[in-house]
Amino acid sequence: MNSVNFWKERFQTFSKELQKYLRYIFNGHLLFVLIFAVGGLAYYYSEWIKTLDSGFPSAIILAVLLGLMITSSPIYTFLREADMIFLLPLEKRLDDYFKRSIILSLVIQGYLLLMVLAAGFPMHSKVTGASFQDFVLIFMLMLVIKYMNLVIRWHVLKFQETSTLWLDNGVRLAINIVLLYFLLSRANLFLTIITLALLIGLMLYYRQAGKEKGLKWERLIDLEGKRLMSFYRLANMFTDVPKLKEKVSRRKWLDWLLSFIPYRQTSSYTYLYARSLLRTDDYFGLFLRLTVIGSFVILAFTSMLPVLFTAVLFLYMTGLQLMAVGRNHEMKIWINLYPLPQEKRLQSIINLLQLMLLVETVIFAVVVLFTGEWITAFATLAAGLAFILFFRSYAAKKISAL
């Protein structure tokens, strides 16, 4: 078996599937919203940069952000569940296959690093006076650091102990942040070289330690499956994704919320979809993540307009992704046995979405309130309520078309 041709075949299969779903995603209104959001945020970002002085910790902020991105080094292997049976005997002949996976991971993640560095560098340049030559040099060094992190990650994945993975992540994160801070702040060259030498030593150690260890196929396949499911969840908001698998958790500590649903026949759909929202990791986790991230972004602004824009933007993203709950249970025949009209099902879903967005709106308003901006907090609440009224009719049309 030619491992290079085999990798190309897997990569082409994945690329075709990726393109198929991306057409559905960007054929809709999402692209317009993203362009509008990026344009608005870019304007306020440029205005905010003008207010910075030399005391602003731009090097620390960029070092932490880029350090987190570099430390997170997933490797795109394109492995499938059946590979654990059919490819296991050929493991020693797959070196070129996995080398190409590491290179592809470097290219994709390097591009993401470039975008984040390009976005943050105007801030850093305003504070420190860094030039375009500094930007190019820092990016090239970041690619080298990223490659070493990918190599370390690959060999650490061969270790059986989960504690080794956690220890590796912690050590690499600390080294990456310190090294990037030294680069961005133009620290003593000797300190930079010493920190880089630590990372090189870590890479050589794990490379040597992992030589005699076999691949942990279950772990690699599980990581690849989780990566694919993340993309499928995004695509599922725009079209049916047959390969999507959902993970549920009991979350007994949230059962008290369901006690507010009246115990009567007409609340059957409401109870069913409320359970789905609370127990399905995709929906519950997504709601928490967007709410927390939105709150932190709101705290970064001081004027009313960007706060309102951010609040509505995150409400839109939350509502758009939670609409996928309408696809839940649609393939289960027993739901058709409910002695209720289908209109009741749609109404229950819309009411639940409205409630989730209302909770998020109140959280955003409370976050603003903690900053002491009473008028902005009230305006955030009003803007959120206005958006929810608009979103009700919009969601009803979209879910009816599912």
C-alpha positions as a Python dict, from the first residue, in 0.01 Angstrom:
ca = {
    (1, 'M'): (0, 0, 0),
    (2, 'N'): (127, 345, -94),
    (3, 'S'): (67, 556, 216),
    (4, 'V'): (107, 887, 28),
    (5, 'N'): (-163, 798, -225),
    (6, 'F'): (-381, 670, 57),
    (7, 'W'): (-347, 1003, 240),
    (8, 'K'): (-431, 1195, -78),
    (9, 'E'): (-743, 984, -123),
    (10, 'R'): (-856, 1051, 234),
    (11, 'F'): (-781, 1421, 203),
    (12, 'Q'): (-973, 1451, -125),
    (13, 'T'): (-1273, 1271, 26),
    (14, 'F'): (-1273, 1508, 322),
    (15, 'S'): (-1228, 1814, 98),
    (16, 'K'): (-1529, 1719, -116),
    (17, 'E'): (-1746, 1673, 191),
    (18, 'L'): (-1621, 2002, 336),
    (19, 'Q'): (-1701, 2190, 15),
    (20, 'K'): (-2047, 2033, -3),
    (21, 'Y'): (-2148, 2162, 339),
    (22, 'L'): (-1971, 2498, 306),
    (23, 'R'): (-2192, 2573, 6),
    (24, 'Y'): (-2499, 2542, 226),
    (25, 'I'): (-2343, 2750, 503),
    (26, 'F'): (-2228, 3045, 291),
    (27, 'N'): (-2515, 3042, 44),
    (28, 'G'): (-2739, 3170, 320),
    (29, 'H'): (-2743, 3489, 520),
    (30, 'L'): (-2451, 3393, 744),
    (31, 'L'): (-2189, 3538, 510),
    (32, 'F'): (-2366, 3874, 506),
    (33, 'V'): (-2390, 3877, 885),
    (34, 'L'): (-2022, 3788, 921),
    (35, 'I'): (-1914, 4064, 682),
    (36, 'F'): (-2132, 4316, 865),
    (37, 'A'): (-2005, 4199, 1206),
    (38, 'V'): (-1638, 4203, 1106),
    (39, 'G'): (-1677, 4547, 949),
    (40, 'G'): (-1844, 4690, 1258),
    (41, 'L'): (-1596, 4538, 1500),
    (42, 'A'): (-1302, 4648, 1284),
    (43, 'Y'): (-1423, 5008, 1297),
    (44, 'Y'): (-1459, 5015, 1676),
    (45, 'Y'): (-1130, 4825, 1712),
    (46, 'S'): (-946, 5089, 1506),
    (47, 'E'): (-1101, 5368, 1711),
    (48, 'W'): (-1006, 5190, 2034),
    (49, 'I'): (-644, 5149, 1921),
    (50, 'K'): (-612, 5527, 1892),
    (51, 'T'): (-670, 5557, 2268),
    (52, 'L'): (-382, 5326, 2368),
    (53, 'D'): (-56, 5447, 2519),
    (54, 'S'): (284, 5289, 2578),
    (55, 'G'): (174, 5142, 2912),
    (56, 'F'): (-85, 4909, 2759),
    (57, 'P'): (16, 4538, 2799),
    (58, 'S'): (-20, 4444, 2432),
    (59, 'A'): (269, 4196, 2446),
    (60, 'I'): (110, 4003, 2733),
    (61, 'I'): (-233, 3993, 2566),
    (62, 'L'): (-95, 3869, 2234),
    (63, 'A'): (140, 3622, 2404),
    (64, 'V'): (-145, 3461, 2599),
    (65, 'L'): (-383, 3451, 2302),
    (66, 'L'): (-128, 3319, 2052),
    (67, 'G'): (21, 3088, 2315),
    (68, 'L'): (-317, 2921, 2364),
    (69, 'M'): (-356, 2878, 1988),
    (70, 'I'): (-9, 2732, 1946),
    (71, 'T'): (-49, 2494, 2240),
    (72, 'S'): (-376, 2365, 2099),
    (73, 'S'): (-232, 2155, 1820),
    (74, 'P'): (-486, 1908, 1680),
    (75, 'I'): (-353, 1681, 1406),
    (76, 'Y'): (-589, 1610, 1116),
    (77, 'T'): (-546, 1237, 1056),
    (78, 'F'): (-872, 1161, 864),
    (79, 'L'): (-888, 827, 1045),
    (80, 'R'): (-1212, 628, 1061),
    (81, 'E'): (-1344, 372, 1307),
    (82, 'A'): (-1271, 77, 1079),
    (83, 'D'): (-904, 181, 1051),
    (84, 'M'): (-835, 35, 1395),
    (85, 'I'): (-894, -309, 1243),
    (86, 'F'): (-770, -275, 887),
    (87, 'L'): (-475, -34, 928),
    (88, 'L'): (-336, -159, 1258),
    (89, 'P'): (-121, -431, 1090),
    (90, 'L'): (17, -165, 852),
    (91, 'E'): (109, 87, 1123),
    (92, 'K'): (484, 83, 1050),
    (93, 'R'): (419, 162, 682),
    (94, 'L'): (212, 474, 755),
    (95, 'D'): (493, 714, 851),
    (96, 'D'): (453, 921, 534),
    (97, 'Y'): (75, 929, 587),
    (98, 'F'): (104, 1088, 931),
    (99, 'K'): (388, 1320, 825),
    (100, 'R'): (154, 1469, 566),
    (101, 'S'): (-115, 1504, 831),
    (102, 'I'): (126, 1703, 1049),
    (103, 'I'): (224, 1927, 755),
    (104, 'L'): (-141, 1991, 667),
    (105, 'S'): (-215, 2073, 1031),
    (106, 'L'): (75, 2319, 1028),
    (107, 'V'): (-55, 2491, 714),
    (108, 'I'): (-413, 2528, 837),
    (109, 'Q'): (-326, 2631, 1191),
    (110, 'G'): (-46, 2856, 1065),
    (111, 'Y'): (-301, 3041, 854),
    (112, 'L'): (-523, 3091, 1160),
    (113, 'L'): (-222, 3221, 1355),
    (114, 'L'): (-148, 3463, 1073),
    (115, 'M'): (-502, 3603, 1085),
    (116, 'V'): (-496, 3650, 1463),
    (117, 'L'): (-148, 3805, 1457),
    (118, 'A'): (-252, 4036, 1173),
    (119, 'A'): (-558, 4143, 1371),
    (120, 'G'): (-364, 4206, 1691),
    (121, 'F'): (-48, 4357, 1547),
    (122, 'P'): (-190, 4709, 1487),
    (123, 'M'): (-257, 4725, 1862),
    (124, 'H'): (95, 4604, 1937),
    (125, 'S'): (247, 4840, 1682),
    (126, 'K'): (65, 5140, 1832),
    (127, 'V'): (202, 5057, 2178),
    (128, 'T'): (558, 4950, 2094),
    (129, 'G'): (624, 5097, 1748),
    (130, 'A'): (685, 4751, 1597),
    (131, 'S'): (735, 4750, 1219),
    (132, 'F'): (621, 4523, 935),
    (133, 'Q'): (962, 4353, 943),
    (134, 'D'): (896, 4266, 1307),
    (135, 'F'): (559, 4121, 1204),
    (136, 'V'): (718, 3895, 941),
    (137, 'L'): (995, 3781, 1176),
    (138, 'I'): (754, 3703, 1460),
    (139, 'F'): (524, 3509, 1229),
    (140, 'M'): (808, 3300, 1087),
    (141, 'L'): (927, 3216, 1438),
    (142, 'M'): (569, 3132, 1536),
    (143, 'L'): (552, 2879, 1252),
    (144, 'V'): (868, 2712, 1382),
    (145, 'I'): (725, 2705, 1735),
    (146, 'K'): (395, 2570, 1602),
    (147, 'Y'): (572, 2290, 1416),
    (148, 'M'): (757, 2185, 1730),
    (149, 'N'): (430, 2184, 1923),
    (150, 'L'): (268, 1961, 1661),
    (151, 'V'): (559, 1716, 1675),
    (152, 'I'): (546, 1708, 2055),
    (153, 'R'): (169, 1660, 2049),
    (154, 'W'): (199, 1371, 1803),
    (155, 'H'): (446, 1179, 2019),
    (156, 'V'): (262, 1257, 2345),
    (157, 'L'): (-53, 1101, 2197),
    (158, 'K'): (133, 769, 2200),
    (159, 'F'): (147, 769, 2580),
    (160, 'Q'): (-120, 568, 2758),
    (161, 'E'): (-144, 787, 3068),
    (162, 'T'): (-394, 1073, 3042),
    (163, 'S'): (-193, 1261, 3304),
    (164, 'T'): (96, 1282, 3055),
    (165, 'L'): (-128, 1466, 2809),
    (166, 'W'): (-238, 1717, 3074),
    (167, 'L'): (119, 1769, 3193),
    (168, 'D'): (237, 1822, 2836),
    (169, 'N'): (-36, 2079, 2769),
    (170, 'G'): (51, 2272, 3084),
    (171, 'V'): (426, 2273, 3025),
    (172, 'R'): (396, 2368, 2658),
    (173, 'L'): (146, 2644, 2736),
    (174, 'A'): (382, 2801, 2990),
    (175, 'I'): (683, 2778, 2756),
    (176, 'N'): (488, 2910, 2456),
    (177, 'I'): (348, 3212, 2641),
    (178, 'V'): (685, 3306, 2792),
    (179, 'L'): (865, 3259, 2459),
    (180, 'L'): (611, 3468, 2268),
    (181, 'Y'): (624, 3739, 2534),
    (182, 'F'): (1002, 3758, 2500),
    (183, 'L'): (967, 3785, 2121),
    (184, 'L'): (695, 4050, 2130),
    (185, 'S'): (854, 4260, 2404),
    (186, 'R'): (1204, 4238, 2250),
    (187, 'A'): (1344, 4092, 2570),
    (188, 'N'): (1704, 3989, 2626),
    (189, 'L'): (1814, 3759, 2342),
    (190, 'F'): (1974, 3517, 2587),
    (191, 'L'): (1642, 3464, 2769),
    (192, 'T'): (1465, 3403, 2437),
    (193, 'I'): (1725, 3146, 2329),
    (194, 'I'): (1707, 2966, 2665),
    (195, 'T'): (1326, 2940, 2643),
    (196, 'L'): (1344, 2819, 2283),
    (197, 'A'): (1604, 2561, 2388),
    (198, 'L'): (1360, 2430, 2651),
    (199, 'L'): (1098, 2373, 2381),
    (200, 'I'): (1351, 2203, 2154),
    (201, 'G'): (1462, 1982, 2442),
    (202, 'L'): (1100, 1889, 2513),
    (203, 'M'): (1049, 1796, 2148),
    (204, 'L'): (1363, 1579, 2138),
    (205, 'Y'): (1267, 1407, 2464),
    (206, 'Y'): (917, 1311, 2352),
    (207, 'R'): (1038, 1212, 2005),
    (208, 'Q'): (1289, 972, 2160),
    (209, 'A'): (1044, 847, 2425),
    (210, 'G'): (774, 785, 2165),
    (211, 'K'): (990, 592, 1919),
    (212, 'E'): (922, 254, 2075),
    (213, 'K'): (555, 324, 2147),
    (214, 'G'): (276, 224, 1913),
    (215, 'L'): (-8, 448, 1804),
    (216, 'K'): (-311, 473, 2030),
    (217, 'W'): (-564, 410, 1755),
    (218, 'E'): (-873, 449, 1972),
    (219, 'R'): (-756, 789, 2093),
    (220, 'L'): (-665, 914, 1744),
    (221, 'I'): (-996, 797, 1598),
    (222, 'D'): (-1189, 951, 1888),
    (223, 'L'): (-1013, 1288, 1846),
    (224, 'E'): (-1076, 1286, 1472),
    (225, 'G'): (-1441, 1197, 1530),
    (226, 'K'): (-1486, 1486, 1774),
    (227, 'R'): (-1330, 1726, 1525),
    (228, 'L'): (-1566, 1613, 1250),
    (229, 'M'): (-1868, 1631, 1480),
    (230, 'S'): (-1785, 1995, 1559),
    (231, 'F'): (-1802, 2079, 1190),
    (232, 'Y'): (-2113, 1868, 1135),
    (233, 'R'): (-2292, 2053, 1416),
    (234, 'L'): (-2223, 2381, 1238),
    (235, 'A'): (-2340, 2243, 904),
    (236, 'N'): (-2651, 2093, 1066),
    (237, 'M'): (-2788, 2443, 1119),
    (238, 'F'): (-2821, 2480, 742),
    (239, 'T'): (-2892, 2131, 609),
    (240, 'D'): (-2942, 1770, 717),
    (241, 'V'): (-2617, 1598, 818),
    (242, 'P'): (-2675, 1221, 834),
    (243, 'K'): (-2337, 1157, 999),
    (244, 'L'): (-2403, 1385, 1296),
    (245, 'K'): (-2389, 1207, 1631),
    (246, 'E'): (-2513, 1379, 1944),
    (247, 'K'): (-2381, 1325, 2295),
    (248, 'V'): (-2610, 1360, 2595),
    (249, 'S'): (-2548, 1406, 2968),
    (250, 'R'): (-2789, 1345, 3255),
    (251, 'R'): (-2746, 1684, 3432),
    (252, 'K'): (-2971, 1593, 3723),
    (253, 'W'): (-2885, 1924, 3888),
    (254, 'L'): (-3093, 2103, 3622),
    (255, 'D'): (-3409, 1897, 3675),
    (256, 'W'): (-3560, 2170, 3891),
    (257, 'L'): (-3591, 2391, 3582),
    (258, 'L'): (-3829, 2139, 3427),
    (259, 'S'): (-4062, 2164, 3727),
    (260, 'F'): (-4181, 2500, 3593),
    (261, 'I'): (-4336, 2328, 3289),
    (262, 'P'): (-4705, 2258, 3363),
    (263, 'Y'): (-4795, 1889, 3391),
    (264, 'R'): (-5056, 1869, 3117),
    (265, 'Q'): (-5104, 1722, 2773),
    (266, 'T'): (-5043, 2043, 2581),
    (267, 'S'): (-4696, 2075, 2739),
    (268, 'S'): (-4570, 1743, 2600),
    (269, 'Y'): (-4359, 1897, 2323),
    (270, 'T'): (-4234, 2168, 2555),
    (271, 'Y'): (-4110, 1910, 2806),
    (272, 'L'): (-3952, 1696, 2534),
    (273, 'Y'): (-3753, 1978, 2372),
    (274, 'A'): (-3663, 2136, 2707),
    (275, 'R'): (-3509, 1802, 2807),
    (276, 'S'): (-3323, 1796, 2476),
    (277, 'L'): (-3183, 2146, 2524),
    (278, 'L'): (-3064, 2074, 2878),
    (279, 'R'): (-2924, 1725, 2822),
    (280, 'T'): (-2771, 1750, 2475),
    (281, 'D'): (-2409, 1860, 2511),
    (282, 'D'): (-2413, 2045, 2179),
    (283, 'Y'): (-2698, 2281, 2267),
    (284, 'F'): (-2631, 2332, 2637),
    (285, 'G'): (-2257, 2376, 2593),
    (286, 'L'): (-2305, 2607, 2297),
    (287, 'F'): (-2545, 2829, 2493),
    (288, 'L'): (-2299, 2855, 2784),
    (289, 'R'): (-1999, 2926, 2560),
    (290, 'L'): (-2166, 3199, 2356),
    (291, 'T'): (-2312, 3361, 2667),
    (292, 'V'): (-1977, 3368, 2848),
    (293, 'I'): (-1781, 3486, 2543),
    (294, 'G'): (-2043, 3749, 2463),
    (295, 'S'): (-2028, 3878, 2821),
    (296, 'F'): (-1650, 3919, 2808),
    (297, 'V'): (-1666, 4093, 2469),
    (298, 'I'): (-1930, 4332, 2601),
    (299, 'L'): (-1707, 4416, 2897),
    (300, 'A'): (-1434, 4521, 2653),
    (301, 'F'): (-1645, 4814, 2525),
    (302, 'T'): (-1729, 5135, 2703),
    (303, 'S'): (-1966, 5308, 2458),
    (304, 'M'): (-2328, 5208, 2401),
    (305, 'L'): (-2334, 5127, 2028),
    (306, 'P'): (-2068, 4853, 2026),
    (307, 'V'): (-2227, 4700, 2338),
    (308, 'L'): (-2568, 4683, 2171),
    (309, 'F'): (-2418, 4553, 1848),
    (310, 'T'): (-2227, 4279, 2032),
    (311, 'A'): (-2529, 4176, 2239),
    (312, 'V'): (-2755, 4144, 1934),
    (313, 'L'): (-2483, 3964, 1737),
    (314, 'F'): (-2438, 3699, 2007),
    (315, 'L'): (-2814, 3663, 2048),
    (316, 'Y'): (-2837, 3603, 1675),
    (317, 'M'): (-2559, 3343, 1679),
    (318, 'T'): (-2716, 3167, 1977),
    (319, 'G'): (-3063, 3161, 1826),
    (320, 'L'): (-2934, 3053, 1486),
    (321, 'Q'): (-2751, 2753, 1629),
    (322, 'L'): (-3020, 2654, 1880),
    (323, 'M'): (-3273, 2637, 1596),
    (324, 'A'): (-3117, 2302, 1512),
    (325, 'V'): (-3311, 2158, 1807),
    (326, 'G'): (-3605, 2154, 1568),
    (327, 'R'): (-3438, 1862, 1391),
    (328, 'N'): (-3425, 1659, 1711),
    (329, 'H'): (-3650, 1354, 1721),
    (330, 'E'): (-3778, 1414, 1366),
    (331, 'M'): (-3680, 1059, 1268),
    (332, 'K'): (-3850, 906, 1571),
    (333, 'I'): (-4188, 763, 1476),
    (334, 'W'): (-4323, 758, 1832),
    (335, 'I'): (-4349, 1138, 1838),
    (336, 'N'): (-4622, 1111, 1575),
    (337, 'L'): (-4829, 925, 1834),
    (338, 'Y'): (-4861, 1241, 2043),
    (339, 'P'): (-5231, 1344, 2029),
    (340, 'L'): (-5125, 1697, 1945),
    (341, 'P'): (-5114, 1895, 1618),
    (342, 'Q'): (-4777, 1968, 1456),
    (343, 'E'): (-4840, 2339, 1508),
    (344, 'K'): (-4806, 2274, 1881),
    (345, 'R'): (-4461, 2126, 1825),
    (346, 'L'): (-4347, 2436, 1634),
    (347, 'Q'): (-4494, 2665, 1898),
    (348, 'S'): (-4313, 2478, 2178),
    (349, 'I'): (-3978, 2505, 2000),
    (350, 'I'): (-4023, 2877, 1933),
    (351, 'N'): (-4123, 2944, 2294),
    (352, 'L'): (-3817, 2759, 2424),
    (353, 'L'): (-3586, 2949, 2190),
    (354, 'Q'): (-3745, 3273, 2304),
    (355, 'L'): (-3689, 3178, 2668),
    (356, 'M'): (-3322, 3088, 2610),
    (357, 'L'): (-3259, 3418, 2429),
    (358, 'L'): (-3442, 3608, 2703),
    (359, 'V'): (-3214, 3451, 2967),
    (360, 'E'): (-2909, 3545, 2760),
    (361, 'T'): (-3039, 3901, 2717),
    (362, 'V'): (-3086, 3942, 3093),
    (363, 'I'): (-2734, 3810, 3156),
    (364, 'F'): (-2588, 4059, 2907),
    (365, 'A'): (-2784, 4344, 3067),
    (366, 'V'): (-2667, 4243, 3417),
    (367, 'V'): (-2306, 4229, 3295),
    (368, 'V'): (-2338, 4585, 3164),
    (369, 'L'): (-2507, 4687, 3489),
    (370, 'F'): (-2202, 4576, 3687),
    (371, 'T'): (-1996, 4833, 3497),
    (372, 'G'): (-2221, 5108, 3634),
    (373, 'E'): (-2371, 5199, 3294),
    (374, 'W'): (-2742, 5200, 3384),
    (375, 'I'): (-2861, 5354, 3059),
    (376, 'T'): (-2655, 5115, 2847),
    (377, 'A'): (-2784, 4820, 3052),
    (378, 'F'): (-3145, 4927, 2994),
    (379, 'A'): (-3073, 4981, 2623),
    (380, 'T'): (-2916, 4632, 2603),
    (381, 'L'): (-3230, 4481, 2755),
    (382, 'A'): (-3454, 4676, 2518),
    (383, 'A'): (-3245, 4583, 2212),
    (384, 'G'): (-3249, 4218, 2317),
    (385, 'L'): (-3626, 4214, 2358),
    (386, 'A'): (-3672, 4381, 2019),
    (387, 'F'): (-3445, 4122, 1857),
    (388, 'I'): (-3634, 3835, 2023),
    (389, 'L'): (-3963, 3961, 1877),
    (390, 'F'): (-3804, 3968, 1531),
    (391, 'F'): (-3641, 3629, 1580),
    (392, 'R'): (-3970, 3459, 1670),
    (393, 'S'): (-4116, 3509, 1324),
    (394, 'Y'): (-3783, 3439, 1155),
    (395, 'A'): (-3730, 3113, 1344),
    (396, 'A'): (-4087, 3000, 1279),
    (397, 'K'): (-4031, 3025, 903),
    (398, 'K'): (-3693, 2852, 915),
    (399, 'I'): (-3801, 2565, 1141),
    (400, 'S'): (-4118, 2509, 938),
    (401, 'A'): (-3896, 2462, 634),
    (402, 'L'): (-3677, 2201, 807),
}
